[in-house]
């Protein structure tokens, strides 16, 4: 049983319900066995024990109702726990920041949040309930057997541990195989997503067949690992069934002999014969459920590596002051052995429009990521109004930023819904006004359903996508945010007409506001009041030519 999963609130509450359910099941099993033994013994003697009949019928009916209710509760609880885990995974990924999702992590996270979380079904609905049944039912059966026939109880007590011992031995072989199986599945998800994203490039260079072969090889490796794991599971199930069957026989044969020789009453013998299999059954079932839960447990181990504990602040995070200066104070950012920024100091006063220029990979986007709070400095501090950004309420801080990335992401949904990311409560009139300011209203009205067009069904050009992103920035500013504009090369990859539209809109938006602009092209530099060159992680300031 994964103790780390039990630290999760919904799982812990579910476990308490399962413990109560298992205790009730143990009572019903003992009541059924004793009442049936009494009823059968009476019938052999030629009499009908009506009390035993009523108790037996009630016990059987309640066991059926209990099994149905447990299935329903387990399914409902599993759905809630999985939803909670997906929310926690996405929240943790968001707190780690976009840089953490670089490379194949996005594909692996998608596999983990999808197939990995779903893999917990076997653990939550099968294995975990069986763990509690295996803890309560054998003890209850053994206790009643000790009161009925101590010799039989002793045989059961000596043979019961054989099943978990064999289960542990099998589990030691199964665990590494299942972990490898899950690792291959996660790698397959990463390769597949990477290949799909780069398919246009692969087709251009005629290399799609080679990468398809890599995905095929990963899928084959996963299939082979899965079949090996299943083979071991079936063999181990056979071993556990054999051990349990032999153990029941060791109880039943002496009971039959003693009954023949008058050393045991019929009622006591029937109680033993009915209760002994019930004592072994939960442990036998536990071995079967164990294999069904292993993929989910392997995924759970990966989840624990991704999940970050929610920060427990001793004091309420400060709200960032309005129109505050942003200062980088001897900041250093490292990604492993790579230094993205070193000893970087920069002061951006209210009203400044600072253009960041320099070669690709110099650290410009890292600097914006610092201001967004997505990247934590390895050394130094980012100050907002004299307060360390790490001590501020980051949600409140980001609500004051208007961000225009180089490659804006548009989500499946309406055009209006995508623009409303800048201000979720904005009215349609405010959305339209923002689109006009971003010079996007014309092409939006030309779409099949205008602002209600679903972007999952209608593609847009790079220039159109960028103007919708600009409309988000306008909407954020009109809603009271946008005290600091962050533009990350918004005119890259645009045709001259789209570039002119974006620059004109950006110039109007930046008027009277503070801005950090990552720019390579001269058109965007015309907005700046200061220019800072970022090269090899170091900052050097110069005066714009228009102001010199």
C-alpha positions in Angstrom: 0.0 0.0 0.0 1.4 3.4 -1.0 1.6 5.4 2.2 2.3 8.6 0.2 -1.1 8.3 -1.5 -2.7 8.0 1.9 -1.4 11.5 2.7 -3.7 12.9 0.1 -6.9 14.1 1.8 -9.5 12.4 -0.5 -7.6 9.1 -0.3 -7.3 9.3 3.5 -11.1 9.8 3.8 -11.8 7.0 1.4 -9.5 4.7 3.4 -11.5 5.4 6.6 -14.7 4.5 4.8 -13.1 1.3 3.5 -12.0 0.4 7.1 -15.5 0.6 8.3 -16.8 -1.3 5.3 -14.3 -4.1 5.9 -15.3 -4.4 9.6 -18.9 -4.7 8.6 -18.0 -7.3 6.0 -16.1 -9.3 8.6 -19.2 -9.3 10.9 -21.5 -10.4 8.1 -19.2 -13.2 7.0 -19.0 -14.6 10.5 -22.8 -14.2 11.0 -23.5 -16.0 7.7 -21.2 -18.9 8.4 -22.4 -19.5 12.0 -26.1 -19.2 11.0 -25.8 -21.5 8.0 -23.9 -24.1 10.1 -26.6 -24.0 12.8 -29.3 -24.2 10.1 -27.7 -27.2 8.3 -26.9 -29.0 11.6 -30.5 -28.6 12.6 -31.8 -29.9 9.3 -29.6 -33.0 9.6 -31.2 -33.6 13.0 -34.7 -33.2 11.4 -35.6 -29.7 12.8 -35.7 -26.3 11.3 -34.0 -23.5 13.3 -36.1 -20.5 12.3 -33.8 -17.9 14.0 -30.8 -19.3 12.2 -32.8 -19.2 8.9 -33.7 -15.6 9.3 -30.1 -14.6 10.3 -28.7 -16.5 7.3 -31.1 -14.9 4.9 -30.4 -11.5 6.4 -26.6 -12.0 6.3 -26.6 -13.2 2.7 -28.8 -10.3 1.6 -26.8 -7.7 3.5 -23.5 -9.1 2.0 -25.0 -8.6 -1.5 -26.1 -5.1 -0.7 -22.8 -4.4 0.9 -20.8 -5.6 -2.1 -23.0 -3.4 -4.4 -22.7 -0.4 -2.2 -18.9 -0.8 -1.9 -18.6 -1.0 -5.7 -20.6 2.2 -6.1 -18.7 4.0 -3.3 -15.3 2.9 -4.7 -16.2 4.0 -8.2 -17.4 7.4 -7.0 -14.4 7.9 -4.7 -11.9 6.9 -7.5 -13.4 9.4 -9.9 -13.1 12.2 -7.2 -9.5 11.2 -6.3 -8.5 11.1 -10.0 -10.0 14.5 -10.6 -8.1 15.8 -7.5 -4.8 14.3 -8.6 -5.1 15.8 -12.1 -5.8 19.2 -10.6 -2.8 18.8 -8.3 -0.6 17.7 -11.2 -1.6 20.7 -13.4 -1.3 23.1 -10.4 2.2 21.8 -9.6 3.3 22.0 -13.3 2.0 25.6 -13.3 3.9 26.5 -10.2 7.1 25.0 -11.7 6.7 27.2 -14.7 6.9 26.8 -18.5 10.6 26.2 -18.4 10.1 22.9 -16.5 7.8 21.6 -19.3 10.6 22.0 -21.9 11.6 19.0 -24.0 9.6 15.8 -23.6 8.2 16.7 -20.2 5.0 18.0 -21.8 4.3 14.6 -23.4 5.2 12.7 -20.2 3.0 14.9 -18.1 0.1 14.4 -20.5 0.6 10.6 -20.3 0.9 10.8 -16.5 -2.3 13.0 -16.1 -4.2 10.8 -18.6 -3.3 7.1 -18.7 -1.2 7.3 -15.4 -4.1 8.7 -13.3 -6.6 6.3 -14.9 -4.2 3.4 -14.1 -5.0 4.1 -10.4 -8.5 2.6 -11.0 -7.2 -0.9 -10.3 -5.6 0.3 -7.1 -8.5 2.4 -5.8 -11.4 0.2 -6.7 -9.8 -3.2 -6.4 -6.6 -3.4 -4.4 -7.2 -0.8 -1.6 -10.6 -2.2 -0.6 -9.1 -5.7 -0.7 -6.3 -4.6 1.6 -8.8 -3.7 4.4 -10.8 -6.9 3.8 -7.6 -8.9 4.1 -6.8 -7.1 7.4 -10.2 -7.6 9.0 -11.9 -10.7 7.6 -9.1 -13.3 8.4 -8.8 -11.9 12.0 -12.5 -12.1 12.5 -12.7 -15.7 11.1 -9.7 -16.8 13.1 -11.1 -15.4 16.3 -14.4 -17.2 15.8 -12.6 -20.4 14.8 -10.6 -20.3 18.0 -13.8 -20.2 20.0 -15.3 -23.0 18.0 -12.3 -25.4 17.4 -8.8 -24.3 18.6 -7.0 -27.1 16.6 -8.5 -25.9 13.3 -7.8 -22.3 14.3 -4.2 -23.2 14.9 -3.8 -24.8 11.5 -5.4 -21.7 9.8 -3.1 -19.4 11.8 0.0 -21.4 10.7 -1.0 -21.6 7.0 -2.4 -18.1 6.5 1.0 -16.3 6.4 2.1 -18.5 3.5 -0.1 -16.5 1.1 1.3 -13.1 1.9 4.9 -14.5 2.0 4.5 -15.9 -1.5 2.8 -12.7 -2.5 5.8 -10.6 -1.3 8.2 -12.8 -3.2 6.2 -12.4 -6.3 5.8 -8.7 -5.7 9.5 -8.2 -5.6 9.8 -9.5 -9.1 6.7 -7.7 -10.4 7.5 -4.2 -9.1 10.6 -3.5 -11.2 9.0 -5.0 -14.3 5.9 -2.7 -13.9 8.1 0.3 -13.2 10.0 -0.4 -16.4 6.7 -0.9 -18.2 5.4 2.5 -17.1 8.7 4.2 -18.0 8.4 2.8 -21.5 4.8 4.1 -21.7 5.8 7.6 -20.6 8.7 7.6 -23.1 6.3 6.5 -25.8 4.0 9.4 -25.0 6.9 11.9 -25.1 8.2 10.5 -28.4 4.7 10.6 -29.9 3.9 14.2 -28.9 7.4 15.3 -30.1 6.9 13.6 -33.5 3.4 15.1 -34.0 4.5 18.6 -33.1 7.4 18.4 -35.5 5.5 16.6 -38.3 5.6 19.5 -40.8 9.4 19.8 -40.3 9.9 16.1 -40.7 7.8 16.0 -43.9 9.8 18.9 -45.3 13.1 17.1 -44.8 11.6 13.7 -45.7 12.5 12.1 -42.3 9.0 11.2 -41.1 9.5 7.5 -41.8 12.6 7.4 -39.5 10.8 9.1 -36.6 7.7 6.9 -37.2 10.0 3.9 -36.8 11.2 5.3 -33.5 7.7 5.6 -32.2 6.9 2.1 -33.5 10.0 0.7 -31.7 8.9 2.4 -28.5 5.4 0.9 -28.8 6.9 -2.5 -29.5 9.1 -2.3 -26.4 6.1 -1.3 -24.3 4.1 -4.2 -25.7 6.9 -6.7 -24.9 7.2 -5.4 -21.3 3.5 -5.5 -20.8 3.3 -9.2 -22.0 6.2 -10.2 -19.7 4.4 -8.5 -16.8 1.1 -10.2 -17.6 2.9 -13.6 -17.9 4.4 -13.2 -14.4 1.0 -12.1 -13.1 -0.8 -15.2 -14.4 1.9 -17.5 -13.0 1.9 -15.9 -9.6 -2.0 -16.1 -9.5 -1.6 -19.9 -10.1 0.9 -20.2 -7.2 -1.3 -18.3 -4.8 -4.4 -20.3 -5.7 -2.5 -23.5 -5.2 -1.2 -22.4 -1.8 -4.7 -21.4 -0.6 -6.3 -24.6 -1.9 -3.7 -26.8 -0.1 -4.2 -24.7 3.1 -7.9 -25.2 3.0 -7.4 -28.9 2.5 -5.1 -29.1 5.5 -8.0 -27.7 7.6 -10.8 -29.7 6.0 -9.3 -33.2 6.0 -8.5 -33.3 9.8 -12.0 -31.9 10.5 -13.6 -34.6 8.5 -11.6 -37.4 10.2 -12.4 -36.0 13.7 -16.1 -35.7 12.8 -16.1 -39.4 11.8 -14.5 -40.4 15.1 -16.8 -38.2 17.2 -14.1 -35.8 18.2 -16.1 -32.8 16.8 -19.8 -32.0 16.6 -21.5 -31.5 13.3 -22.3 -27.8 14.0 -18.7 -27.0 14.9 -17.4 -28.9 11.9 -19.7 -26.9 9.6 -18.6 -23.6 11.1 -14.9 -24.5 10.5 -15.6 -25.7 6.9 -17.6 -22.5 6.1 -15.2 -20.1 7.8 -11.8 -21.5 6.8 -12.2 -20.6 3.0 -13.5 -17.2 4.0 -10.3 -16.6 6.0 -8.1 -17.4 2.9 -10.3 -15.8 0.3 -9.4 -12.1 0.9 -5.7 -12.9 0.8 -6.1 -14.9 -2.4 -8.1 -12.0 -3.9 -5.4 -9.5 -2.7 -2.8 -11.3 -4.7 -5.0 -11.0 -7.9 -5.7 -7.4 -7.3 -2.1 -6.6 -6.6 -1.1 -7.1 -10.2 -4.0 -5.0 -11.5 -2.8 -2.1 -9.3 0.9 -2.1 -10.2 0.7 0.1 -13.2 -1.2 2.7 -11.2 1.3 2.5 -8.4 4.2 2.9 -10.8 2.5 6.0 -12.2 1.8 7.2 -8.6 5.6 7.1 -7.9 6.0 9.4 -10.9 3.2 11.7 -9.6 5.0 12.1 -6.3 8.1 13.3 -8.2 6.0 15.9 -10.1 3.8 17.1 -7.2 5.1 20.0 -5.3 3.7 20.6 -1.8 1.6 23.7 -1.7 3.5 26.6 -0.1 2.5 27.1 3.5 3.2 30.8 4.0 3.5 31.8 7.6 2.3 35.3 6.5 -0.1 36.4 3.9 1.7 37.2 0.6 2.0 40.9 -0.1 0.0 42.5 -2.9 2.4 44.2 -5.3 2.2 48.0 -5.3 0.8 49.7 -8.4 3.2 51.4 -10.9 6.2 50.2 -9.0 9.8 50.0 -10.3 11.0 46.5 -11.3 14.7 45.9 -10.3 16.9 43.0 -11.1 19.6 42.9 -8.4 22.7 40.9 -9.4 20.6 38.1 -10.7 22.0 34.8 -11.8 19.9 32.0 -13.5 21.2 28.5 -14.1 19.8 25.6 -16.0 22.0 22.8 -14.7 25.5 23.7 -15.9 24.3 26.4 -18.3 24.3 30.0 -17.0 21.4 31.9 -18.7 22.0 35.1 -16.8 25.0 36.2 -14.8 25.3 39.1 -12.4 22.4 40.8 -14.2 21.3 44.2 -12.8 18.5 46.3 -14.3 16.1 49.0 -13.1 12.9 49.6 -15.0 11.2 52.7 -13.6 7.5 53.5 -14.2 7.1 54.9 -17.7 10.3 53.3 -19.1 10.1 51.3 -22.3 13.1 49.1 -22.3 14.0 47.1 -25.4 16.1 44.0 -24.9 18.2 43.1 -27.9 21.0 40.6 -28.6 21.7 37.2 -30.2 19.3 34.3 -29.7 20.0 32.3 -26.5 21.5 35.3 -24.8 19.0 35.4 -22.0 16.3 37.8 -23.1 13.4 35.4 -22.7 14.8 34.2 -19.4 14.7 37.8 -18.2 11.0 38.1 -19.1 10.4 34.7 -17.4 12.0 36.1 -14.2 9.6 39.1 -14.2 6.6 36.8 -14.9 7.6 34.8 -11.8 8.0 31.6 -13.9 11.7 31.3 -13.2 13.4 31.6 -9.8 16.8 33.2 -9.6 19.7 31.0 -8.6 21.2 34.0 -7.0 20.2 37.7 -6.6 16.7 39.1 -6.3 13.9 40.5 -8.5 12.4 43.5 -6.7 9.0 45.0 -7.3 8.6 48.3 -5.5 11.5 47.4 -3.2 9.8 44.0 -2.2 11.2 40.7 -3.3 9.0 39.2 -6.0 9.2 35.8 -4.2 7.3 37.3 -1.2 4.5 38.8 -3.3 1.2 37.4 -4.3 2.2 36.1 -7.8 -1.4 35.8 -9.0 -2.1 39.5 -8.1 1.3 40.5 -9.7 0.5 38.6 -13.0 -2.9 40.2 -13.1 -1.1 43.6 -13.6 1.0 42.3 -16.5 0.1 42.2 -20.2 2.1 39.6 -22.0 2.5 39.2 -25.7 4.6 36.1 -26.5 6.4 35.3 -29.8 4.2 32.3 -30.4 0.8 33.0 -28.7 -1.3 29.9 -27.9 -5.0 29.9 -29.0 -7.2 27.4 -27.3 -10.1 25.4 -28.7 -13.1 27.7 -28.2 -14.5 30.9 -29.6 -12.5 33.9 -30.7 -14.2 36.0 -28.0 -13.3 33.3 -25.4 -9.7 33.5 -26.4 -9.6 37.2 -26.2 -11.3 37.1 -22.8 -8.2 35.4 -21.3 -7.1 39.0 -20.8 -10.2 39.7 -18.6 -12.6 36.8 -18.0 -15.5 39.0 -17.0 -15.3 41.3 -20.0 -18.5 42.0 -22.0 -18.7 41.4 -25.7 -18.5 45.1 -26.4 -15.3 45.3 -24.4 -13.9 42.3 -26.4 -14.8 44.0 -29.7 -13.2 47.3 -28.6 -10.0 45.4 -27.7 -10.0 43.7 -31.1 -10.4 47.0 -32.8 -7.5 48.5 -30.9 -5.4 45.5 -31.9 -6.5 45.9 -35.6 -8.1 42.4 -35.4 -11.8 43.3 -35.7 -11.8 43.3 -39.5 -10.6 39.7 -40.1 -12.6 38.4 -37.1 -15.9 39.7 -38.6 -14.9 38.0 -41.9 -14.8 34.6 -40.1 -17.8 32.2 -40.6 -19.4 33.1 -37.2 -17.4 36.2 -36.3 -16.5 36.4 -32.6 -18.4 33.1 -32.0 -16.1 31.2 -34.5 -14.7 28.0 -32.9 -10.9 28.1 -33.4 -10.8 24.3 -33.2 -12.6 24.3 -36.5 -10.9 27.3 -38.2 -7.2 27.9 -38.6 -5.6 31.4 -38.5 -2.4 32.8 -39.9 0.5 33.9 -37.7 -0.4 37.5 -38.1 -4.0 36.9 -37.2 -3.0 34.9 -34.1 -0.6 37.6 -33.0 -3.3 40.3 -33.4 -5.7 38.2 -31.2 -2.9 38.0 -28.6 -2.5 41.8 -28.9 -6.3 42.1 -28.3 -5.8 40.1 -25.1 -3.2 42.6 -24.0 -5.5 45.5 -24.8 -8.4 43.9 -22.9 -6.1 43.3 -19.8 -5.1 47.0 -19.8 -8.7 48.2 -20.2 -9.7 46.0 -17.3 -7.3 47.8 -15.0 -4.2 45.5 -15.5 -1.4 46.0 -17.9 0.7 48.3 -15.7 3.7 46.5 -17.1 3.8 45.3 -20.7 6.0 42.3 -21.6 6.5 41.8 -25.4 8.6 38.8 -26.4 9.5 39.4 -30.1 5.8 39.8 -31.2 6.7 40.7 -34.8 8.9 37.6 -35.4 7.7 35.5 -38.4 5.2 38.1 -39.5 4.7 39.5 -43.0 5.2 43.3 -43.4 1.5 44.2 -43.2 0.9 42.1 -40.1 4.1 43.5 -38.6 3.0 47.1 -39.2 -0.4 46.4 -37.6 1.1 44.8 -34.5 3.8 47.5 -34.1 1.2 50.3 -34.5 -1.1 48.7 -32.0 1.8 48.1 -29.6 3.0 51.7 -29.9 -0.5 53.0 -28.9 -0.7 50.5 -26.0 2.7 51.3 -24.7 2.0 55.1 -24.6 2.2 56.1 -20.9 2.9 52.6 -19.7 6.0 50.7 -18.6 7.2 48.1 -21.0 9.9 45.4 -21.5 10.3 44.6 -25.2 12.3 41.7 -26.6 13.0 43.0 -30.1 15.2 42.2 -33.0 13.6 44.2 -35.8 13.9 48.0 -36.1 10.1 48.6 -36.2 9.6 47.6 -32.6 12.7 49.4 -31.4 11.0 52.7 -32.3 8.8 52.3 -29.3 11.7 52.0 -26.8 13.1 54.8 -24.6 16.1 52.6 -23.6 17.9 49.7 -25.2 19.7 46.9 -23.2 21.8 44.4 -25.0 21.6 40.9 -23.5 24.5 38.7 -24.7 26.0 35.6 -23.0 23.8 36.3 -20.0 25.2 39.8 -19.4 23.4 43.2 -19.7 24.8 46.3 -21.4 22.7 49.5 -21.7 22.8 51.9 -24.7 20.8 54.9 -25.9 18.4 54.4 -28.8 19.6 56.1 -32.0 16.4 58.1 -32.2 17.2 59.7 -28.8 21.0 60.1 -29.3 
